[in-house]
């Protein structure tokens, strides 16, 4: 199982498609689990576990890691939007 952070973004969505097309089971925590329905429809049999969770909150990620025990973690989360009102907000998203 692979823990994929940022699975609803451009890069993360493409990584998700590659992983599930190879038969990998993917743990993809997202704010809105329905956001991954498109991938499930595109790739029948896709093994995606998509719990509702904020990836910028360690208190929400740690229990998922303990429960599912992923073999690997891929971080595709982040932003390139430089219009974030504060440097702290930009750094938090890209930590």
C-alpha positions as CSV (number, residue, x, y, z in Angstrom):
1,X,0.0,0.0,0.0
2,X,1.1,3.5,-0.9
3,X,0.2,6.6,1.1
4,X,-0.3,9.4,-1.5
5,X,-0.5,13.0,-0.4
6,X,-1.9,15.5,-2.8
7,X,-3.9,13.0,-4.9
8,X,-6.4,15.6,-6.1
9,X,-3.9,17.9,-7.7
10,X,-2.4,17.7,-11.2
11,X,0.8,15.9,-10.3
12,X,-0.8,13.8,-7.5
13,X,-3.8,12.8,-9.8
14,X,-1.4,11.5,-12.4
15,X,0.6,9.6,-9.9
16,X,-2.6,8.1,-8.5
17,X,-3.6,7.0,-12.0
18,X,-0.2,5.3,-12.6
19,X,-0.2,3.6,-9.2
20,X,-3.8,2.1,-9.5
21,X,-3.3,1.1,-13.1
22,X,-0.3,-0.9,-11.9
23,X,-2.6,-2.6,-9.3
24,X,-1.2,-0.8,-6.3
25,X,-3.5,-0.1,-3.3
26,X,-3.4,3.6,-2.6
27,X,-4.3,5.4,0.6
28,X,-5.3,8.9,-0.5
29,X,-6.5,11.1,2.4
30,X,-8.5,14.0,1.0
31,X,-10.7,16.8,2.2
32,X,-13.5,15.6,-0.1
33,X,-13.4,11.9,-0.9
34,X,-15.9,12.4,-3.8
35,X,-13.0,14.2,-5.6
36,X,-11.5,10.8,-6.4
37,X,-14.7,9.3,-8.0
38,X,-13.5,10.3,-11.5
39,X,-10.4,8.1,-11.1
40,X,-12.5,5.2,-9.9
41,X,-14.7,5.5,-13.0
42,X,-11.7,5.9,-15.3
43,X,-9.9,2.8,-13.9
44,X,-12.3,0.0,-13.0
45,X,-11.1,-2.0,-10.0
46,X,-8.9,0.9,-8.7
47,X,-7.9,0.1,-5.2
48,X,-8.3,3.6,-3.5
49,X,-8.9,4.1,0.1
50,X,-9.9,7.8,0.5
51,X,-10.6,8.8,4.0
52,X,-11.7,12.4,4.7
53,X,-8.6,14.0,6.3
54,X,-6.5,17.1,6.2
55,X,-3.0,16.3,5.1
56,X,-1.6,19.4,6.8
57,X,-2.7,18.1,10.2
58,X,-0.4,15.4,11.6
59,X,-3.0,14.5,14.1
60,X,-5.2,13.3,11.2
61,X,-2.4,11.5,9.3
62,X,-0.8,9.5,12.1
63,X,-3.9,7.4,12.9
64,X,-4.2,6.5,9.2
65,X,-0.6,5.4,9.1
66,X,-1.0,3.3,12.2
67,X,-4.2,1.7,10.8
68,X,-3.1,1.0,7.2
69,X,0.7,0.7,7.7
70,X,1.7,2.0,4.2
71,X,4.8,0.5,2.6
72,X,5.7,3.8,1.0
73,X,4.8,7.5,1.1
74,X,4.6,9.8,-1.9
75,X,4.1,13.5,-1.3
76,X,2.7,15.4,-4.3
77,X,1.0,18.0,-2.1
78,X,1.9,21.6,-2.2
79,X,1.2,24.8,-4.0
80,X,2.9,27.0,-6.5
81,X,0.4,29.8,-5.9
82,X,2.6,32.8,-4.8
83,X,-0.5,34.9,-4.1
84,X,-0.9,33.2,-0.7
85,X,-1.5,36.1,1.7
86,X,1.4,35.2,4.0
87,X,4.7,33.4,3.7
88,X,3.7,31.3,6.7
89,X,0.7,30.0,4.7
90,X,2.8,29.1,1.7
91,X,5.4,27.3,3.9
92,X,2.7,25.4,5.8
93,X,1.3,24.1,2.5
94,X,4.7,23.1,1.2
95,X,6.2,21.7,4.4
